[in-house]
Amino acid sequence: MRKSNSSEYLQELQRRYEKASAQERKTILNEFVKTTNYDRQHAGKLLRGNYHYHNGPIKHPRRTIYTPSDAAVLEKVCDLLDWINSKRVQPQIGVALDGLIAEGELVCSKVQKQKLIGISPATIDRLLTRHNRRPKQKGRSYTKPGTLLKTQIPIRTFADWNENKVGFFEIDLVGHDGGLAKGDFAWTLNWVDVKTAWTEQVAVFNKAQVHVFAGIQRVRARLSFPVLGIDSDSGSEFINDQLFRYCIAEKITFTRGRPGRKNDNAFVEQKNDSVVRNWVGYGRYDTQSQVDILNELYDVLRLYTNFFLPVQKLLKKERIGSKIRKIHDKARTPYQRILEADDVAEEIKNKLRRQYRTLNLVQLKRQVDEILRRLKPTPIR
């Protein structure tokens, strides 16, 4: 049927349909559906003259679920959680909202709270596109190789990490020279547990063996679970007789990465950026008072990051054509990962649970911000 004929046919049916009784309309509608194979509802609209043709694509706008008020609440939640990515934010929204409401920093109804707890990571990103992340900067490396014990300390690469136990750490030093590698300046000794992503930091005045070794002992003393192994780079601050003999005496597995291969220590290199640089930045800190403030910061920051900031671990990579798809596990805090670990004693888990009940997320964030306001880098001339 030509278009002109079909139009005339429809117009004739519309005139008959308008004057017909209810039973006659049903007959006309049945005839029209059988002739055209149209959907019955669509055919009825055509016969009644209620359907209007559109030349362009038909758009059905989505119903608005999340409002600007929801975005404002999410902004406070993300700020409290240091603007980590949305997949890590989502599991902690409930904890963050409870803390903000309890401290009187937020007014949120039960309906709004339940709605935000169920929000997806993709929707969080869409709502908060107007907010920028902290700028990423590139640092500099001043690692000097230690040659004394290289033959006695085995090499471990990124691919060799297969221990499925809590207590195997990668360690590294992060320099705070402000771009001027001259004289003494502060260093952060950074630790990360490979299985749970539990991190520890301690500041030392310089990278002399005596200071680094004292920092290692300090971190080990405040850990709730035993240290089974440490893996460092090939710097002389780690590759020395004092640390080597200490690890043998304490039955700690001591391994090292290859010189110039940062990816051998990929876990700690990641935390050098996301924890140390993210909070302390790239300024120069070269006085004892600045080192003391850094250690004051790290005493609070370790509780904030390990108990309240979820992390994701890479499970596997899949190649799809020319692209690599990375698959991560569910975002959980290092504290939650330790509670799930079968190789950690129940006594240690109970100790961590008691400690968690004494912590307040909002107050910890306030303490971190207050200490950072007092941490002033040395001007470089």
C-alpha positions as CSV (number, residue, x, y, z in Angstrom):
1,M,0.0,0.0,0.0
2,R,1.4,3.4,-1.0
3,K,1.8,6.1,1.6
4,S,-0.9,8.2,0.0
5,N,-3.3,5.3,0.0
6,S,-2.5,4.3,3.5
7,S,-3.1,7.9,4.7
8,E,-6.5,7.9,3.0
9,Y,-7.3,4.5,4.5
10,L,-6.5,5.7,8.0
11,Q,-8.5,8.9,7.5
12,E,-11.6,6.9,6.4
13,L,-11.2,4.6,9.4
14,Q,-10.9,7.6,11.7
15,R,-14.2,9.1,10.4
16,R,-16.0,5.7,10.8
17,Y,-14.4,5.2,14.3
18,E,-15.6,8.6,15.5
19,K,-19.3,7.9,14.7
20,A,-19.3,4.2,15.6
21,S,-20.8,2.6,18.7
22,A,-18.6,0.8,21.3
23,Q,-19.1,-2.6,19.6
24,E,-18.4,-1.2,16.2
25,R,-15.3,0.6,17.4
26,K,-14.0,-2.8,18.7
27,T,-14.6,-4.3,15.3
28,I,-12.9,-1.5,13.4
29,L,-9.9,-1.7,15.8
30,N,-9.6,-5.4,15.3
31,E,-9.7,-4.9,11.5
32,F,-7.1,-2.2,11.6
33,V,-4.7,-4.2,13.8
34,K,-5.0,-7.3,11.5
35,T,-4.4,-5.2,8.4
36,T,-1.4,-3.2,9.7
37,N,0.1,-5.6,12.4
38,Y,0.4,-2.5,14.6
39,D,0.4,-2.9,18.4
40,R,-3.2,-2.6,19.6
41,Q,-2.4,0.4,21.9
42,H,-0.7,2.2,19.1
43,A,-3.5,1.5,16.6
44,G,-6.0,2.8,19.1
45,K,-4.1,6.1,19.4
46,L,-4.0,6.4,15.6
47,L,-7.7,5.9,15.2
48,R,-8.5,8.4,17.9
49,G,-6.2,10.9,16.4
50,N,-4.1,11.1,19.6
51,Y,-0.8,10.1,18.0
52,H,1.6,12.7,16.4
53,Y,4.5,11.7,14.2
54,H,8.0,13.0,15.2
55,N,10.7,13.6,12.6
56,G,13.6,13.4,15.1
57,P,14.5,10.8,17.8
58,I,12.0,10.5,20.6
59,K,13.5,11.3,23.9
60,H,12.1,10.2,27.2
61,P,13.9,12.2,30.0
62,R,14.8,10.2,33.0
63,R,13.1,10.9,36.3
64,T,15.3,12.9,38.7
65,I,16.2,10.8,41.7
66,Y,19.1,12.7,43.2
67,T,18.8,16.4,43.9
68,P,21.4,19.2,44.4
69,S,20.8,18.7,48.1
70,D,22.0,15.1,47.8
71,A,25.1,16.3,45.9
72,A,25.8,18.7,48.7
73,V,25.7,15.9,51.3
74,L,27.9,13.7,49.1
75,E,30.4,16.5,48.8
76,K,30.8,16.5,52.6
77,V,31.1,12.8,52.7
78,C,33.8,12.7,50.0
79,D,35.7,15.5,51.7
80,L,35.6,13.6,55.0
81,L,37.0,10.5,53.1
82,D,39.7,12.6,51.4
83,W,38.1,12.5,47.9
84,I,39.1,8.8,47.3
85,N,37.5,7.3,44.2
86,S,33.7,6.6,44.2
87,K,34.1,2.8,44.3
88,R,36.0,3.2,47.6
89,V,33.6,5.9,48.9
90,Q,30.4,4.0,48.4
91,P,30.9,1.3,51.1
92,Q,31.7,4.0,53.7
93,I,28.8,6.4,53.0
94,G,26.8,5.0,55.9
95,V,29.7,5.3,58.4
96,A,30.5,8.8,57.2
97,L,26.9,10.0,57.4
98,D,26.5,8.7,60.9
99,G,29.7,10.4,62.0
100,L,28.8,13.8,60.4
101,I,25.2,13.7,61.9
102,A,26.5,12.7,65.4
103,E,29.0,15.6,65.3
104,G,26.3,18.1,64.2
105,E,28.0,18.9,60.9
106,L,25.2,17.6,58.8
107,V,21.4,17.4,58.8
108,C,20.1,14.4,56.9
109,S,16.7,12.7,57.0
110,K,16.4,8.9,57.2
111,V,14.9,8.8,53.7
112,Q,17.8,10.8,52.2
113,K,20.3,8.7,54.2
114,Q,18.9,5.4,52.9
115,K,18.8,6.8,49.3
116,L,22.5,7.9,49.5
117,I,23.6,4.6,51.0
118,G,22.2,2.8,47.9
119,I,23.7,5.2,45.4
120,S,26.0,3.6,42.8
121,P,29.7,4.7,42.2
122,A,28.8,5.9,38.7
123,T,26.0,8.1,40.0
124,I,28.4,9.6,42.6
125,D,30.8,10.6,39.8
126,R,28.0,12.2,37.8
127,L,26.7,14.2,40.7
128,L,30.2,15.5,41.7
129,T,31.7,16.3,38.3
130,R,32.0,19.9,39.3
131,H,34.6,18.9,41.9
132,N,38.3,18.5,40.9
133,R,40.7,16.0,42.4
134,R,44.0,17.0,43.9
135,P,46.7,17.6,41.2
136,K,49.2,14.9,40.7
137,Q,52.8,15.9,40.7
138,K,55.9,13.9,40.0
139,G,58.6,13.5,42.6
140,R,62.3,12.7,42.4
141,S,64.3,9.8,43.5
142,Y,67.6,10.0,45.3
143,T,68.1,6.3,46.2
144,K,71.8,5.4,46.5
145,P,72.5,1.7,46.0
146,G,73.8,-0.4,48.9
147,T,76.4,-2.9,47.7
148,L,77.6,-4.5,50.9
149,L,75.0,-7.4,51.2
150,K,73.4,-7.6,47.8
151,T,74.5,-11.1,47.3
152,Q,73.1,-12.3,50.6
153,I,69.6,-10.6,50.3
154,P,67.5,-12.3,47.6
155,I,65.7,-10.3,45.0
156,R,61.9,-10.2,44.9
157,T,60.0,-8.8,41.9
158,F,56.3,-7.6,41.8
159,A,55.3,-11.0,40.2
160,D,56.9,-13.0,43.1
161,W,54.4,-11.8,45.7
162,N,52.5,-15.0,46.4
163,E,52.3,-15.1,50.2
164,N,48.7,-15.1,51.2
165,K,49.5,-14.0,54.8
166,V,49.2,-10.9,56.8
167,G,52.6,-9.5,57.9
168,F,54.6,-9.3,54.6
169,F,55.5,-5.6,54.1
170,E,57.1,-3.5,51.4
171,I,59.0,-0.5,52.8
172,D,60.4,2.6,51.2
173,L,61.6,6.1,52.0
174,V,60.0,9.3,50.6
175,G,62.2,12.4,50.6
176,H,60.9,15.9,51.7
177,D,63.6,18.0,50.0
178,G,61.3,20.5,48.2
179,G,63.2,20.0,45.0
180,L,66.5,20.9,46.6
181,A,68.5,17.8,47.4
182,K,71.0,19.6,49.6
183,G,71.8,19.1,53.3
184,D,69.7,17.2,55.8
185,F,66.0,17.0,55.3
186,A,63.1,14.8,56.6
187,W,62.2,11.4,55.1
188,T,59.1,9.4,55.6
189,L,59.6,5.6,56.1
190,N,56.5,4.1,54.5
191,W,55.2,0.6,55.1
192,V,52.4,-1.3,53.4
193,D,51.2,-4.8,54.1
194,V,50.8,-6.6,50.7
195,K,47.7,-8.7,51.6
196,T,45.6,-6.1,53.5
197,A,47.1,-2.7,52.3
198,W,47.6,-1.7,56.0
199,T,50.0,1.2,56.0
200,E,52.3,2.8,58.5
201,Q,54.4,5.9,58.3
202,V,57.2,7.4,60.5
203,A,59.3,10.5,59.8
204,V,63.1,10.5,60.3
205,F,65.5,13.5,60.1
206,N,67.7,11.9,57.5
207,K,68.2,8.6,55.8
208,A,71.2,7.5,57.9
209,Q,71.1,3.8,58.9
210,V,70.7,4.6,62.6
211,H,67.6,6.8,62.0
212,V,66.0,4.4,59.5
213,F,66.6,1.4,61.8
214,A,65.0,3.3,64.7
215,G,62.0,4.1,62.5
216,I,61.6,0.4,61.6
217,Q,61.7,-0.6,65.2
218,R,59.1,2.1,66.0
219,V,56.7,1.0,63.4
220,R,57.1,-2.7,64.3
221,A,56.4,-1.9,68.0
222,R,53.0,-0.2,67.3
223,L,51.7,-2.9,64.8
224,S,49.0,-5.1,66.2
225,F,50.1,-8.1,64.2
226,P,53.6,-9.6,63.7
227,V,56.0,-8.7,60.9
228,L,56.8,-11.8,58.9
229,G,58.8,-10.2,56.1
230,I,60.0,-6.9,54.7
231,D,60.9,-6.0,51.1
232,S,62.9,-2.9,50.3
233,D,64.7,-1.3,47.4
234,S,68.4,-1.6,47.0
235,G,69.3,1.6,48.9
236,S,72.1,1.6,51.4
237,E,69.7,2.8,54.1
238,F,68.2,-0.7,54.0
239,I,70.9,-2.9,52.6
240,N,73.2,-2.8,55.6
241,D,74.6,-5.3,58.2
242,Q,72.5,-3.9,61.1
243,L,69.1,-4.5,59.5
244,F,70.3,-7.8,57.9
245,R,71.4,-9.2,61.3
246,Y,68.2,-7.8,63.0
247,C,65.9,-9.7,60.5
248,I,67.9,-12.9,61.0
249,A,67.6,-12.6,64.8
250,E,63.9,-11.8,64.7
251,K,63.1,-14.5,62.0
252,I,61.9,-11.9,59.5
253,T,62.2,-12.7,55.8
254,F,64.3,-9.9,54.2
255,T,64.2,-9.4,50.4
256,R,64.9,-6.5,48.0
257,G,63.9,-5.2,44.6
258,R,66.2,-4.7,41.6
259,P,68.0,-1.3,41.3
260,G,66.1,1.1,39.1
261,R,63.0,-1.1,38.9
262,K,60.3,0.7,40.9
263,N,57.7,-1.8,39.9
264,D,59.4,-4.4,42.0
265,N,58.0,-2.4,45.0
266,A,54.8,-1.5,43.3
267,F,52.6,-1.7,46.4
268,V,54.6,0.7,48.5
269,E,55.2,3.0,45.5
270,Q,51.5,3.4,45.2
271,K,51.1,4.4,48.8
272,N,54.0,6.8,48.5
273,D,51.7,8.8,46.3
274,S,48.2,8.2,47.7
275,V,49.1,8.5,51.3
276,V,52.4,10.4,51.9
277,R,52.4,12.8,48.9
278,N,48.7,13.3,49.0
279,W,48.8,14.6,52.6
280,V,52.3,16.0,53.0
281,G,52.9,17.2,49.5
282,Y,56.3,18.1,48.0
283,G,57.5,20.8,50.3
284,R,60.9,20.9,52.1
285,Y,61.0,19.9,55.8
286,D,64.5,20.2,57.3
287,T,64.1,20.9,61.0
288,Q,63.5,18.7,64.0
289,S,60.2,20.5,64.8
290,Q,58.9,19.7,61.4
291,V,59.9,16.0,61.8
292,D,58.0,16.0,65.1
293,I,54.9,17.5,63.5
294,L,55.1,14.9,60.7
295,N,55.2,12.1,63.3
296,E,52.3,13.7,65.1
297,L,50.4,13.6,61.8
298,Y,51.3,10.0,61.1
299,D,50.1,8.9,64.5
300,V,46.6,10.1,63.6
301,L,46.7,9.4,59.9
302,R,47.4,5.7,60.4
303,L,44.1,5.4,62.3
304,Y,42.2,7.4,59.7
305,T,43.4,5.5,56.6
306,N,43.6,2.0,58.0
307,F,40.2,2.0,59.8
308,F,38.1,4.2,57.6
309,L,39.4,4.5,54.0
310,P,38.5,1.5,51.8
311,V,41.0,0.2,49.3
312,Q,40.6,-2.1,46.3
313,K,43.1,-4.8,45.3
314,L,43.7,-5.9,41.7
315,L,42.5,-9.4,41.1
316,K,43.4,-10.0,37.5
317,K,43.8,-8.3,34.1
318,E,41.9,-9.3,30.9
319,R,42.9,-8.3,27.4
320,I,40.0,-7.4,25.2
321,G,41.4,-6.5,21.8
322,S,43.9,-3.7,22.2
323,K,42.6,-2.8,25.7
324,I,43.4,-4.2,29.1
325,R,40.5,-4.6,31.6
326,K,41.5,-4.5,35.2
327,I,39.2,-6.4,37.7
328,H,39.4,-5.4,41.3
329,D,37.8,-6.8,44.4
330,K,35.2,-5.2,46.6
331,A,36.4,-2.1,48.3
332,R,37.1,-2.7,52.0
333,T,39.2,-1.0,54.7
334,P,42.5,-2.6,55.7
335,Y,40.9,-3.1,59.2
336,Q,38.1,-5.1,57.6
337,R,40.6,-7.2,55.5
338,I,42.5,-8.1,58.7
339,L,39.2,-9.2,60.4
340,E,38.5,-11.5,57.3
341,A,42.0,-13.0,57.3
342,D,42.2,-16.6,58.5
343,D,45.8,-16.4,59.5
344,V,45.3,-13.6,62.1
345,A,44.7,-14.7,65.7
346,E,41.3,-13.9,67.2
347,E,43.0,-12.1,70.1
348,I,44.5,-9.6,67.6
349,K,41.2,-9.1,65.9
350,N,39.4,-8.5,69.2
351,K,42.1,-5.9,70.1
352,L,41.5,-4.1,66.8
353,R,37.7,-4.2,67.3
354,R,38.0,-2.6,70.7
355,Q,40.3,0.1,69.2
356,Y,37.8,0.7,66.3
357,R,35.0,1.3,68.8
358,T,37.0,4.1,70.4
359,L,37.6,6.0,67.1
360,N,35.5,8.8,65.6
361,L,35.9,9.4,61.9
362,V,35.0,13.1,62.0
363,Q,37.2,13.9,64.9
364,L,40.2,12.1,63.3
365,K,39.7,14.1,60.1
366,R,39.6,17.3,62.2
367,Q,42.9,16.3,64.0
368,V,44.5,15.6,60.6
369,D,43.5,19.0,59.2
370,E,44.6,20.8,62.4
371,I,48.1,19.2,62.3
372,L,48.4,20.0,58.6
373,R,47.7,23.7,59.3
374,R,50.7,23.7,61.6
375,L,53.0,21.9,59.2
376,K,54.7,24.7,57.2
377,P,57.4,23.8,54.6
378,T,60.7,25.6,54.7
379,P,60.9,28.4,52.1
380,I,63.5,27.6,49.4
381,R,65.7,30.5,48.4
